[in-house]
Amino acid sequence: MIYLQLFLSYLKIGFFGFGGGYAMISLIQNEVVVRNNWLTSLELADIVAISQMTPGPIAINCATYVGYTVTGNIWGSLLATFAVCLPPLTIMTLITIFYRRLHNNYIVKSTLSWMRPIMTGMIGAAALMFLNRDTFVDWVSIVIFVVSFFATWKKFNPILLLIMAAVAGIIIY
């Protein structure tokens, strides 16, 4: 039963998680923490942090970790990873087949244009989701975030920014 729940949850995340990994975090949080109680918000925040540091998309890394945590074996990891990858793979294959013919179509263009603000909102929702008692660190974290945001916005070298953030984290924490 747990395997079916895991498969259906990550299949749903794969089908409705438009906009990339960050946009999918709110869907993952709803399925994993709220709906199924597989993990706590703090555990999910840790998974997201680890998923950002490991190679690969966040949603796939989260699926792999959650699948293993929920079932206690590698089959759960493989099942959740497969389930989250299946919908985008299927949809992108179909879109690729028809895109060349339809990319100048008015309906296709307008649909893609209204999806952009939705993705921005989903990414913002994912960021706000982590502002709670369990996951909020302190005011220093906000300062580091603001400095990093403006440095990125001003096209600061991302490798230097990453090194500086690591040094700041080691010194402060």
BELFEN-V752326 format. One record per backbone hydrogen bond with DSSP energy under -1.0 kcal/mol. CO is the residue of the C=O (numbers start at 1). NH is the residue of the N-H. If there is no record, write none. Layout:
co->CO nh->NH
co->CO nh->NH
This chain:
co->1 nh->5
co->2 nh->6
co->3 nh->7
co->4 nh->8
co->5 nh->9
co->6 nh->10
co->7 nh->11
co->8 nh->12
co->9 nh->13
co->10 nh->14
co->11 nh->15
co->12 nh->16
co->13 nh->17
co->16 nh->18
co->20 nh->24
co->24 nh->28
co->25 nh->29
co->26 nh->30
co->27 nh->31
co->28 nh->32
co->29 nh->33
co->29 nh->34
co->30 nh->35
co->31 nh->36
co->32 nh->38
co->32 nh->39
co->40 nh->44
co->41 nh->45
co->42 nh->46
co->43 nh->47
co->44 nh->48
co->45 nh->49
co->46 nh->50
co->47 nh->51
co->48 nh->52
co->49 nh->53
co->50 nh->54
co->57 nh->61
co->58 nh->62
co->59 nh->63
co->60 nh->64
co->61 nh->65
co->62 nh->66
co->63 nh->67
co->64 nh->68
co->65 nh->69
co->66 nh->70
co->67 nh->71
co->68 nh->72
co->73 nh->77
co->74 nh->78
co->75 nh->79
co->76 nh->80
co->77 nh->81
co->78 nh->82
co->79 nh->83
co->80 nh->84
co->81 nh->85
co->82 nh->86
co->85 nh->89
co->86 nh->90
co->87 nh->91
co->88 nh->92
co->89 nh->93
co->90 nh->94
co->91 nh->95
co->92 nh->96
co->93 nh->97
co->94 nh->98
co->95 nh->99
co->98 nh->102
co->99 nh->103
co->102 nh->105
co->105 nh->109
co->106 nh->110
co->107 nh->111
co->108 nh->112
co->109 nh->113
co->110 nh->114
co->111 nh->115
co->115 nh->119
co->116 nh->120
co->117 nh->121
co->118 nh->122
co->119 nh->123
co->120 nh->124
co->121 nh->125
co->122 nh->126
co->123 nh->127
co->124 nh->128
co->125 nh->129
co->128 nh->131
co->130 nh->132
co->132 nh->136
co->138 nh->142
co->139 nh->143
co->140 nh->144
co->141 nh->145
co->142 nh->146
co->143 nh->147
co->144 nh->148
co->145 nh->149
co->146 nh->150
co->147 nh->151
co->148 nh->152
co->149 nh->153
co->150 nh->154
co->151 nh->156
co->152 nh->155
co->157 nh->161
co->158 nh->162
co->159 nh->163
co->160 nh->164
co->161 nh->165
co->162 nh->166
co->163 nh->167
co->164 nh->168
co->165 nh->169
co->166 nh->170
co->167 nh->171
co->168 nh->172
co->169 nh->173
